């Protein structure tokens, strides 16, 4: 008989309430690791921004520390967060 363990994922009340909101934002944060070119490349490749739009976002992140780059459902934002995180970008969902 196989020993099967299931791992439970737990959420805080804040996380549950946040996930119930209709619109969520994907936030791109400034960091000291990624180059402008890499950020611009990722925004164009995964979020379908033009080079000009991606460059403006990169400058906003650089100057203000963060920028909302996408809005939608929690599930959708979470998918994009994971993709961009795999590229090394610092992202969160609000």
C-alpha positions as CSV (number, residue, x, y, z in Angstrom):
1,X,0.0,0.0,0.0
2,X,1.4,3.3,-1.1
3,X,1.9,6.0,1.5
4,X,0.2,9.1,0.0
5,X,0.7,12.5,1.7
6,X,-1.3,15.5,0.6
7,X,0.1,18.9,1.3
8,X,-2.5,21.5,2.3
9,X,-2.1,25.0,1.2
10,X,-3.2,27.5,3.9
11,X,-4.3,31.1,3.3
12,X,-4.6,34.1,5.6
13,X,-7.8,36.0,5.9
14,X,-6.2,38.9,4.0
15,X,-5.2,36.5,1.1
16,X,-8.8,35.1,0.9
17,X,-10.4,38.6,0.9
18,X,-7.9,39.8,-1.7
19,X,-8.7,36.8,-4.0
20,X,-12.4,37.7,-3.8
21,X,-11.9,41.2,-5.2
22,X,-13.1,41.5,-8.8
23,X,-10.0,43.3,-10.2
24,X,-6.4,42.5,-9.3
25,X,-3.3,44.2,-10.4
26,X,0.0,42.7,-11.3
27,X,2.7,45.0,-9.8
28,X,6.2,45.1,-11.2
29,X,8.8,46.2,-8.6
30,X,12.1,47.9,-9.1
31,X,15.2,45.8,-8.2
32,X,18.9,46.0,-8.5
33,X,19.2,42.8,-10.6
34,X,17.3,43.2,-13.9
35,X,18.5,45.4,-16.7
36,X,16.1,47.7,-18.6
37,X,16.5,45.5,-21.7
38,X,15.5,42.4,-19.8
39,X,12.4,44.1,-18.3
40,X,11.4,45.6,-21.6
41,X,11.9,42.2,-23.4
42,X,9.7,40.4,-20.8
43,X,6.9,43.0,-21.0
44,X,6.8,42.7,-24.8
45,X,7.1,38.9,-24.9
46,X,4.6,38.0,-22.1
47,X,2.3,41.0,-21.8
48,X,2.2,42.0,-25.4
49,X,3.4,45.6,-24.9
50,X,4.9,47.6,-27.7
51,X,8.6,48.5,-27.2
52,X,7.6,52.1,-26.5
53,X,5.0,51.1,-23.9
54,X,7.4,48.6,-22.2
55,X,10.1,51.3,-22.1
56,X,7.8,53.8,-20.4
57,X,6.8,51.1,-17.8
58,X,10.5,50.3,-17.2
59,X,11.2,54.0,-16.5
60,X,8.1,54.3,-14.2
61,X,9.4,51.3,-12.2
62,X,12.9,52.7,-12.1
63,X,11.7,56.2,-10.9
64,X,8.7,55.3,-8.7
65,X,9.8,51.9,-7.4
66,X,6.8,50.0,-8.9
67,X,4.2,50.0,-11.6
68,X,0.9,48.2,-12.2
69,X,1.4,46.3,-15.5
70,X,-1.8,44.3,-15.8
71,X,-5.3,44.1,-14.4
72,X,-7.7,41.1,-14.3
73,X,-8.8,38.2,-12.3
74,X,-6.7,36.9,-9.4
75,X,-6.1,33.6,-11.2
76,X,-5.0,35.4,-14.4
77,X,-2.6,37.7,-12.5
78,X,-1.2,34.8,-10.5
79,X,-0.3,33.0,-13.8
80,X,1.5,36.1,-15.2
81,X,3.2,36.6,-11.8
82,X,4.7,33.1,-11.9
83,X,5.8,33.6,-15.6
84,X,7.5,36.9,-14.8
85,X,9.0,35.6,-11.6
86,X,10.6,32.7,-13.6
87,X,12.2,35.4,-15.7
88,X,13.7,36.9,-12.5
89,X,11.4,39.9,-12.3
90,X,10.1,41.0,-8.9
91,X,6.3,41.0,-9.1
92,X,3.3,40.7,-6.8
93,X,-0.5,40.7,-7.1
94,X,-2.7,43.3,-5.4
